[in-house]
Amino acid sequence: SLDDDDYRSFLSSVKHEWLVRRLKDTGIFKPRLLHQAYNALLLKYSKKSGLWTAQETAVYIGDYLTVEKKGKQRNAFWIHFLHQDEVLGRYVGKEYKDQKKLLYHFSDVERQMTAQYYVTEFNKRLYELGVPTQIFYIPSSVLLILEGRTMKGCVSLEPYMLGE
């Protein structure tokens, strides 16, 4: 469970070290959250500041995606934001096939957002050199699923991209 201080900390930004201390004994979540609406914290990582910042939201977790080429480590499913700020995009949640500790999702997203940071820096250099090409990298975040202040699950989240 998140107490009031934890909740406020998430909303005002925390460093990775705080996450490790706070979430290390949180346990393992079974990936069985489909076809329900949940309150959640949407956590985004900034490589530049080194901080995680949360936003309160509500989501509906839909069906698994139908894909020809399934991932080896994770399953993907539809996430529908019920909160006004995020409704315009199509999003995919990802859960590990084998149960993992909560911090695996945070580490995955930190790596992905660190890579995105360097891609952005590379794109700046291209622009300065007059090269009209840009490389795109899919942003990722963490969705901490709550029931009241109790953590019920955790998934990685990305915008949906058509293709394999």
Solvent accessible surface area in square Angstrom, and as a share of the most:
residue,aa,sasa,rsa
1,S,91,0.59
2,L,4,0.02
3,D,84,0.43
4,D,82,0.42
5,D,92,0.48
6,D,16,0.08
7,Y,26,0.10
8,R,143,0.52
9,S,32,0.21
10,F,0,0.00
11,L,65,0.32
12,S,84,0.54
13,S,33,0.22
14,V,10,0.05
15,K,108,0.46
16,H,56,0.25
17,E,102,0.46
18,W,51,0.18
19,L,0,0.00
20,V,54,0.31
21,R,161,0.59
22,R,63,0.23
23,L,3,0.02
24,K,115,0.49
25,D,125,0.65
26,T,37,0.22
27,G,34,0.32
28,I,88,0.44
29,F,43,0.18
30,K,133,0.57
31,P,20,0.13
32,R,177,0.64
33,L,24,0.12
34,L,38,0.19
35,H,102,0.45
36,Q,94,0.42
37,A,63,0.49
38,Y,28,0.10
39,N,96,0.49
40,A,3,0.02
41,L,0,0.00
42,L,3,0.01
43,L,0,0.00
44,K,101,0.43
45,Y,28,0.11
46,S,45,0.29
47,K,70,0.30
48,K,163,0.69
49,S,58,0.38
50,G,21,0.20
51,L,54,0.27
52,W,0,0.00
53,T,61,0.35
54,A,8,0.06
55,Q,55,0.24
56,E,89,0.40
57,T,9,0.05
58,A,27,0.21
59,V,0,0.00
60,Y,75,0.28
61,I,0,0.00
62,G,4,0.03
63,D,82,0.43
64,Y,86,0.33
65,L,22,0.11
66,T,140,0.81
67,V,65,0.38
68,E,183,0.82
69,K,149,0.63
70,K,139,0.59
71,G,42,0.40
72,K,191,0.81
73,Q,127,0.57
74,R,59,0.22
75,N,44,0.22
76,A,29,0.23
77,F,3,0.01
78,W,54,0.19
79,I,3,0.01
80,H,87,0.39
81,F,13,0.05
82,L,96,0.48
83,H,63,0.28
84,Q,148,0.66
85,D,105,0.54
86,E,25,0.11
87,V,66,0.38
88,L,176,0.87
89,G,38,0.37
90,R,149,0.54
91,Y,37,0.14
92,V,10,0.05
93,G,0,0.00
94,K,47,0.20
95,E,9,0.04
96,Y,16,0.06
97,K,85,0.36
98,D,104,0.54
99,Q,85,0.38
100,K,68,0.29
101,K,110,0.47
102,L,2,0.01
103,L,34,0.17
104,Y,108,0.41
105,H,12,0.06
106,F,0,0.00
107,S,36,0.23
108,D,31,0.16
109,V,1,0.00
110,E,28,0.13
111,R,152,0.55
112,Q,38,0.17
113,M,29,0.13
114,T,38,0.22
115,A,33,0.26
116,Q,44,0.19
117,Y,62,0.24
118,Y,124,0.47
119,V,28,0.16
120,T,62,0.36
121,E,38,0.17
122,F,101,0.42
123,N,18,0.09
124,K,91,0.39
125,R,122,0.44
126,L,24,0.12
127,Y,179,0.68
128,E,123,0.55
129,L,139,0.69
130,G,63,0.60
131,V,56,0.32
132,P,135,0.85
133,T,77,0.45
134,Q,107,0.48
135,I,79,0.40
136,F,170,0.71
137,Y,86,0.33
138,I,58,0.29
139,P,56,0.35
140,S,7,0.04
141,S,10,0.06
142,V,0,0.00
143,L,0,0.00
144,L,0,0.00
145,I,0,0.00
146,L,7,0.03
147,E,111,0.50
148,G,60,0.58
149,R,93,0.34
150,T,59,0.34
151,M,12,0.05
152,K,82,0.35
153,G,0,0.00
154,C,9,0.05
155,V,3,0.01
156,S,2,0.01
157,L,4,0.02
158,E,18,0.08
159,P,44,0.28
160,Y,56,0.21
161,M,116,0.52
162,L,163,0.81
163,G,57,0.55
164,E,194,0.87
